[in-house]
Every structure is written in structure tokens, then in C-alpha cells.
Amino acid sequence: MAEKTKIILADINKSSLLSVMDTLTSNAYIVEQADSGHEIIEKIRSLRYDLAIVATDVSDIDGYRICRLVKESDRTRHIPVILLATYIDQAIRTEAMESGADELIAKPVNRAELLTRVFTLLRIKTLHDRLERLIAEKEEEKKQLTRRTHELRILSDIARIVISVKDSQKVLREIINNIVFAFQVEAAALFTLHDDRWEMDVASDRCEGNSGTRPAPDLISLLEDVRKMEKTVTLDDSNTDSALLMALSESLNMKIQKSLCSPVFMRGKVIGVLMIFNKKEGMVFEPFDISLLMTITCQIALAIENIQLFYKLSDFNKTLQTQISDATKALVELKNFNESILQSISSGIVTVDFSGTILFANKTCEDILGYSVSELTGKKLADIIGEPAMRMWLRPTLDIEGYPGNAETEIISHRQEKIFIGFTTTLRIDSEGKSAGFIVSFRDISQIKEMHDTIMRMDRLVSLGLLTSGIAHEIRNPLAGIKTMAQALEKEFKSDDQRVEYVQRILKQINRLNDLLKAFFTYAKPGRPEKKHHDLRAIVKDVRALVRQRCENDRIEFIEKYHDNLPSVFADGNQLEQVLINLVINALDAMGAGGKLTIEACRSCKPLLAKQNPNSALIEIRVTDTGPGIPKENLKSIFDPFFTTKPNGVGLGLSIVFRIVHEHGGEVLVESNPGEGTTFIIAMPQEEAMLKKAAGSAPVFA
């Protein structure tokens, strides 16, 4: 069950306080009272409340100051604040705006106005919180992918060194220097056991000390502790570790403040300890560093084992052949392991040479691009994603710190689907340290783009709905007075009086304005859908009856297509009829004289957008005309309020369609090509359980 919304309220006016509290609690909100400005600030800072309502004349701290304190804090600025004022003039509005108040309401508070503004602010806060969570999740995914790529690159470099033919000291020194670069540390050293005797085997370039040097007693004690515990030990410049750090500093002739000491296992036994010292730029060691260091020690153990096998070649020729076979098998397994990671990773990975030829593609590329791995390998990247996209892909993506970053582009897949791709490109380095091409990691982010566009559109609809409602409300009252006075004048004039015609023209224009205001109110404040099971054919029949005469006059053929076993639609019949009427009228207006209007309905499980559950039972309704189509540049704006291409249009019809469909938990999509007509597709959930939206979060208006 969804947690109920909590609101904190402060007002020294007892009557106003009780009125606001009664209005909110009767609509399923939890309301708590604060007796002073200091108390309400403390309660808001507890982050247990979703909205604050504060009178401007609260004791000890006025409402404006409270609002400023809330909005100046990064922890609380996202909490909406409504100010209550005894009266409102321009100065009060200005001060409320400067204080950061989200709303300003005059006392005594109008019940409907209060509930509307509370509901709108809570909806905006919910959307804001959802977007923040989504951004945080994607940032964490990016961070994890960057770390994984970094780890794979280190393991690949070490694997390259391990299989290279060099003497033991050169191999280990190159590995140690790679570790220094990979971890961004000042130095590293490897201590190993030789016949139960600890020796420094190899150190990075900055450290002093020869191979085979025996460590100081304090350092030997540390190595023995790591050996017994069989886990990574962290040393820092605290009092407890100062003696050990001093011993390390003397042994290596450098100032050491922090160190990670990880055991090196070979065949289940600790044969050495790998140490890294002092993160550069004062950074601290993170859990990721510890995990990666433990992984690398396995590679070092493999390197040491290969070196030992190499030096025993002259004495144990036959035995060594078996050991070489075992070592080769281990390397093959390592290669297969690395390749299995590339094949199972959720991102597409391709390697491309400098001519743009694809050398490698993992399995995920098939799902994203629509080509099989065999079709991709050996092909030019430009033939797969197009020349403009290829030029973007074959350029390393770096952030401001020089680390691999992300970029985005739009491509057409093999299935002729437009998809958005987020990608990272890095240089591919061969075994000789030379640039050999590019490695591109990419993901399909089309669903993320669609979710972002939907959230932005709903945000605009809520804001413009509130504005429209206020304007229409302010116009309707004086318009009613004008109409009443005009009707009174009409009765006073004689029927043959020339002024009667003037009054009738006034009344005609007033009625036009009233019709326009009704459209405003329908958009700004659509009624809550009263859902029941309806036969879609019956609803379409009523719509057809309304436009029959126009279809006959304009020679337009009205076609209905219903797939077999079409279930009933669970919706508000009147609102669904309103949706279809708006779409049919738009289609008739677009076609003019002559053409075909088709309404088709079927059962579906394929969602239009990412918002819907891919396993939902849906009813898909298509309204298709043979008109001139919608220009490509207008497709993204047709659902925006007040957007219209008709000379006398208001621009609210499709906005109302969008809101009604979303209130039912459905989605609406448009497909159109100039000269080929237009199709509006509506996907409505079939079952009541799929229509419920965040149960308990929306208030019931009294």
C-alpha cells in the first residue's frame, strides 16, 4: 500500500487553520500542525513531510523567512511551500515570489483552489523525485561500466605481459609499473617467500631496493600477518600504523602515508604480498581498489608460476611439457573467461580498425543493431550505422578529466527502426603498445529518451492546465454578468427596435466564448474516469452517428474493422467517446472532400512506449485517415496545449485526448508521412488492476 502524503501546517488564525486542516484530512492527506516558525522549520528539516503550508504571519518567524530558509537548503529546497495571506496585493506577491514560495493563496482559503494547488505541487514533486532517482541509477550504471572496462583493460594488459617472452625480472617489473599506472598510485612492490624467507622480488621505478633484499623486521612482521589472515590489509597514517609505515618508508626510501597489502595465492597457498602505496592527489583507497587488487594478484601468481616453469625447462624437460600444457590450458580458460564477459555483457561491444572495418562484435550487437555477428564481422561500420554516425563512433569519447565518457547518436537499425544509441569509444592498443583501432561500447537508450519526453510533456500539461483553469475561471464570472445584462437589455427593447439586433450579436459572441471556456475546463480539469466494461463497437456506433451527415456530404467512406474475440474495454464510456470524436473530427478536417476514415481495434500485448508493462493485456485502437499527413516538424508538438494548424482552432483537442488516455493508464502514439495519411494509435489496458496509478497518492475532491 502506498504511503499517505504528509503535510505540515502552521497558521495563528484558528479559523483558517481548522478550515485548511479539515479540507486536507477529508481528502486522505495526513496533516500535522506546528505552533511556531521554529517548529515548522525543524519539522521540514526532518524530511518526513511532502509539503508545507505556512501563513505569512506565523509567530516568531514570518512565513516569507520560513520559505527562504527552506529553499536555501539543498536538503529541503525540493519540498513545495504554499503561503497563506490575509489579503494579496502586488507587494505581497512580489515578496512571496522572492522568498521562493511555490504558491500564494488568500485567506479564507477556497476549498477547490487549495486542493487543486496541493495536488499539482505534489504531482510535480513526485515527477521530480522519480527523475532524480532515474538519473542516479543511470549514473551508477555508467560508473560500474567504467570500472568494469577499466578492470578488463588492466587484466588484458597483464595477460599480454604474462604470455610475452621476457626474463622474470622484466616481466614482473612491467606488471608492477602497469599496476602503478592503473591504480594511480606513487609506487608498488612485490614481496615473495623463498624457502620460508621473505624477500623483495620487484619494485616499481620510483622505489629503491634490489631484488632479493631482505625486509626490515617490522616489515616482515606485517608480511606474516597478511599471510596468516589471507586477506587484504589497509594501512593509513593513523597512530596504530605509523611504525609500520615508517619501516616501509625506510625500506623503500620514500614517504609512505597509505598502503594496500594483498596476499598472492598460488595453488591455495600465500606465496607473496603485493603492496601499492599513496594514491595520487591525496585520494583514498576505495573498496573497488581492494577488489581489483585481489583480482590482479591472481594474474601475478600466474605470471610467477609461468616464470618458475620457464626456469626449470633445462632440468625437467618431460615434466615441463605437461606443466606447459596445463599453463596453456589456464591461459585459454582466461581468454575464454574474458571473451565470455564480452559476450554476456548487457552492452554491445565492437572493435573496429582505422579503416572502419568491424573486427569483432559480441552477441548483444545482434539485439541492438538487428544484424547477426557473422553479418557484422568484416563489414564497414558505415554500411551498418551510416556515414555520419560512424564518424562520431570512431572518435574517442573523453570527459573533462581525460577518462572515457559517453556520447549519443541516432541510427537506423537493420529492422528500419530509428533508435538512440549511447556509446563510449576508446582506442584499442595492440600487444606492442601501438594504436590498432577503436573499441566501441554502446547501448540502446531509446526507452530512456521516450520516458524523458513523456515526463516533460506531462509536466507541461500539469502547469498549463493550472494556468488555463485560472484564466477560464476569471473570464467566466464577468462573462456571465455581461450575458445577464445583455439579456435584460433585449427584454427592454421593442421587437422592432434596431438595437435588438446589436444585443443578439453580443449574446451570440458570448455563447461562442462560453463554448471556448468549456473546452478550456475540459482540458484543465478532466473528470475522474468512471470505468466500466463497454462494447467498443457500440461507442464507435455513437460516434459514427454524430458524423454520418458530414461523411455523406464530403463523400468520405467510414470503415470499421474489429479483430475476432475482441474483449470489452474497461474505461469511462463518455470520455472514450470524446477521445474518438476528437480524432474523427480531426481526420475529417484533414481530408476535406473525399477519402477513407478507418477505425480498427484488436487485442495486443506489445506496448507503444517503455512506460507500459510488456506483458500487459491491451486493446489497440487505430484511427486512420487518407489526408495529406502531418509535417515531420509538427509531430512532436501536436499533443501540446494550444498548438494548432487550423485557422479557427483552439489547439486543445489532442491535448484532451492525451490527458484522458493517460488518466486511463494508456498510451497514445501518432504515425504520419506527408502525402500518405495519418494514424493515431491508442493502447488501453484491458484489466482494472492495470489501470490503477499509485493507489492512495491522488486526493478525492469533495
Summary of the structure (lengths in Angstrom):
residues: 702
radius of gyration: 36.0
end to end distance: 22.6
largest distance: 130.9
contacts: 2130
relative contact order: 0.06
helix: 49%
strand: 21%
